[in-house]
Amino acid sequence: MNPPSRPKKSFGQHFLHERRYIERIVNAISPRPDDFLVEIGPGEGALTFPLLAAAGKLTAIELDTDLIPRLQANAADVGELSIVHADVLKVDFTALAHRAGVSCLRIAGNLPYYISSPILFHCVEHAAAISDMHFMLQKEVVDRMAAEPGSKVYGRLSVMLQLACRVEPLFEVPPGAFRPPPKVDSAVVRLVPIAPEARHDADPDRLHTIVKAAFAQRRKTLGNALRQWMDTDAIRQADVDPKARAETLSPADFVRLAKVETAS
Ligand code: SAM
């Protein structure tokens, strides 16, 4: 058996080693034998093996080739581990669920922090094929995801995530729980996609454009920040004050802005 590989900075590798945090994450996920579990970034398997033991099977997506033989060998007596060697951002979760013949996936992972926001946006795109997600992230990112209007950290991530999912911060994890310790505090969050019938019906591209433009210049009034996309009359039609700033708007306000018919 190969010895454990040295954690690679370029892959955002910080391996979780403290048993009590591993147990808390697995308990929060509470895997059942009929779940179709997908883990993003199994690393050396800190979460993989307890999840596999509880669910009996698991699909893990790992980019680092060097980690795969060890994962495969260690899984042999635990359960059915299927490893997808790929960049998670290129994995089509909807197609994965379809191929597996299941309506929904349960996704988990101690995410590589260097691409945590792109991974979150990628998962949101496939929210209809996901029943829940449990992620370890930088605490600062979890704070932004769960932030409410008026908070300093409320922004694009808060609005887009809250329009797609219920965001439930669970608990914090200190740097010492990882090898090597990251420079930041971490936190575990649960995301539960909003049922399709309860989701907003704005055009997703338009919504994204409006939210991005509004927060790109968060010190400006909406009238100024959205000038390229809609005029002040259109903003008023959405029942929003053009003199307001993006950070004071609720996610529902952004949906109304995205739904206003504009001349352009
Ligand atoms: N789950 C392990 C643990 O808790 O100890 C490892 C977590 S480590 C923070 C992140 C993992 O994601 C590493 O195994 C890394 O190789 C993997 N990874 C990094 N970039 C990835 C990508 N684009 N797609 C899939 N996995 C990736």
Boltz pocket constraint, residues with backbone or C-beta under 6 A from the ligand:
constraints:
  - pocket:
      binder: B
      contacts: [[A, 10], [A, 11], [A, 12], [A, 13], [A, 14], [A, 15], [A, 16], [A, 17], [A, 40], [A, 41], [A, 42], [A, 43], [A, 44], [A, 45], [A, 46], [A, 47], [A, 61], [A, 62], [A, 63], [A, 64], [A, 67], [A, 86], [A, 87], [A, 88], [A, 89], [A, 109], [A, 110], [A, 111], [A, 112], [A, 113], [A, 115]]
      max_distance: 6.0
